[in-house]
């Protein structure tokens, strides 16, 4: 499983998993069907994690490619 980008829905689900606490990156990755590296990158994108801000950041970076 390679690194991928998350959809808006997956970002919302990730925020819920983060808010529930005590979950490893691997558990969150398995729940979302992505690589652990994707979770790590995503949670580093915006601190504290906010799925809307993360989506805006991803959209901005995609436009600037």
C-alpha positions as CSV (number, residue, x, y, z in Angstrom):
1,X,0.0,0.0,0.0
2,X,1.6,3.3,-1.1
3,X,1.1,6.8,0.1
4,X,-2.0,8.5,-1.1
5,X,-4.1,11.6,-0.6
6,X,-7.2,11.6,1.5
7,X,-10.6,12.6,0.4
8,X,-12.7,15.2,2.2
9,X,-14.7,12.3,3.7
10,X,-11.6,10.5,4.9
11,X,-10.2,13.7,6.5
12,X,-13.5,13.9,8.5
13,X,-13.2,10.3,9.5
14,X,-9.5,10.9,10.5
15,X,-10.5,13.8,12.7
16,X,-13.0,11.6,14.4
17,X,-10.4,8.9,15.1
18,X,-8.0,11.6,16.4
19,X,-10.6,13.0,18.7
20,X,-11.4,9.5,20.1
21,X,-7.7,9.3,21.1
22,X,-5.3,6.5,21.9
23,X,-5.1,5.2,18.3
24,X,-1.8,4.4,16.6
25,X,-1.1,5.7,13.1
26,X,-1.3,2.1,11.9
27,X,-4.8,1.6,13.4
28,X,-6.0,4.8,11.8
29,X,-4.4,3.9,8.5
30,X,-6.1,0.5,8.5
31,X,-9.5,2.1,9.3
32,X,-9.2,4.4,6.4
33,X,-7.5,2.0,4.0
34,X,-4.4,4.0,3.4
35,X,-0.7,3.8,4.3
36,X,0.6,4.7,7.8
37,X,2.8,7.3,6.1
38,X,-0.3,9.0,4.7
39,X,-1.7,9.4,8.2
40,X,1.6,10.8,9.4
41,X,1.8,13.3,6.6
42,X,-1.8,14.3,7.0
43,X,-1.5,14.9,10.8
44,X,1.6,17.0,10.2
45,X,-0.3,19.1,7.7
46,X,-2.3,21.1,10.3
47,X,-1.8,21.2,14.0
48,X,-4.0,20.7,15.9
49,X,-5.7,18.6,13.1
50,X,-8.6,20.3,11.5
51,X,-10.0,18.5,8.4
52,X,-11.3,21.6,6.7
53,X,-7.9,23.4,7.0
54,X,-6.1,20.3,5.9
55,X,-8.4,20.1,2.8
56,X,-7.7,23.8,2.0
57,X,-4.0,23.1,2.3
58,X,-4.2,20.1,0.1
59,X,-6.2,22.0,-2.5
60,X,-3.7,24.9,-2.5
61,X,-0.8,22.5,-2.9
62,X,-2.5,20.7,-5.7
63,X,-3.2,24.0,-7.6
64,X,0.4,25.0,-7.3
65,X,1.8,21.8,-8.8
